Amino acid sequence: MTDLHQIPLTLNDGTEATLGERFPGKAVLVVNVASKCGLTPQYEGLEALYRDHKDLGLEIIGVPCNQFMGQEPGSDAEIEEFCQLNYGVTFPLAAKTDVNGENAHPLYRELTAYPSGEIEDVAWNFEKFLIDGNGEIVARFGPKTDPQSAEIVAAVRAAL
């Protein structure tokens, strides 16, 4: 398994950084997101989770992906504007990225191998992966799991 802290990720402003450079020692919730999905209102819960836990060491990265029925068609700038205007999102967004298939981002190739060791594709928008401050994947949550569910909040607190 590749060290997750060493995998470069391009943010929606075009800058590139590794998780280790950008968020050293922090727990990170990585979520593939989409603006035109029935689960899009989860942005509100993600932002609340972020605001409640960022001072304790949580970071959230929204990873826009257009692989699920074309539900994220906009440009990186349009996606950011949508998130800020409609949900007040303050956590960082990555550049639009593939999460499945041969063009899947290297970060997602590693994430989707958790917990079985075999690649298990992202099922849909808003699937969530929790990485602890040591760069270890500690949890994977399905798309319909509410960001403020007891399950996610407990896992986040344990990872902090």
Long-range contacts (C-beta under 8 A, 24 or more apart in sequence): 1-110, 1-113, 2-106, 2-110, 3-135, 4-107, 4-110, 4-111, 4-131, 4-135, 4-136, 4-137, 5-135, 7-106, 7-107, 7-110, 9-61, 9-94, 9-105, 9-107, 10-94, 10-95, 10-97, 11-92, 11-93, 11-94, 11-95, 12-64, 12-76, 12-77, 12-79, 12-80, 12-92, 12-93, 12-94, 12-95, 12-96, 13-76, 14-95, 19-107, 19-131, 19-135, 20-135, 22-59, 22-92, 23-59, 25-57, 25-133, 26-57, 26-58, 26-59, 26-133, 27-57, 27-58, 27-59, 27-130, 27-131, 27-132, 27-133, 27-156, 27-159, 27-160, 28-58, 28-59, 28-60, 28-61, 28-130, 28-131, 29-58, 29-59, 29-60, 29-61, 29-128, 29-129, 29-130, 29-131, 29-152, 29-156, 30-60, 30-61, 30-63, 30-107, 30-111, 30-128, 30-129, 30-130, 30-131, 31-60, 31-61, 31-62, 31-63, 31-126, 31-127, 31-128, 31-129, 31-147, 32-63, 32-64, 32-65, 32-97, 32-99, 32-108, 32-122, 32-125, 32-126, 32-127, 33-62, 33-63, 33-64, 33-65, 33-72, 33-83, 33-93, 33-125, 33-126, 34-64, 34-65, 34-66, 34-68, 34-71, 34-72, 34-125, 34-126, 35-64, 35-71, 35-72, 35-74, 35-79, 35-82, 35-83, 36-70, 36-71, 36-72, 36-73, 37-68, 37-71, 37-72, 37-124, 37-125, 37-126, 39-124, 39-125, 39-126, 39-143, 39-144, 40-125, 41-87, 42-126, 42-146, 42-147, 43-83, 43-86, 43-87, 43-89, 44-87, 45-146, 45-147, 45-148, 46-89, 46-91, 46-147, 47-87, 47-88, 47-89, 47-90, 47-91, 48-147, 48-148, 49-147, 49-148, 49-152, 49-153, 49-156, 50-90, 50-91, 51-90, 53-156, 53-157, 53-160, 54-91, 56-157, 56-160, 57-133, 57-160, 58-156, 58-159, 58-160, 59-91, 59-92, 60-91, 60-92, 61-91, 61-92, 61-93, 61-94, 62-89, 62-91, 62-92, 62-93, 62-94, 63-93, 63-94, 63-97, 63-99, 63-105, 63-108, 64-93, 64-94, 64-95, 64-96, 64-97, 65-96, 65-97, 65-98, 65-99, 65-122, 65-125, 66-96, 67-98, 67-99, 67-100, 67-101, 68-124, 68-125, 71-125, 72-96, 72-125, 99-127, 110-137, 111-137, 111-140, 114-140, 115-140, 128-152, 130-155, 130-156, 130-159, 131-159, 132-159, 133-159, 133-160
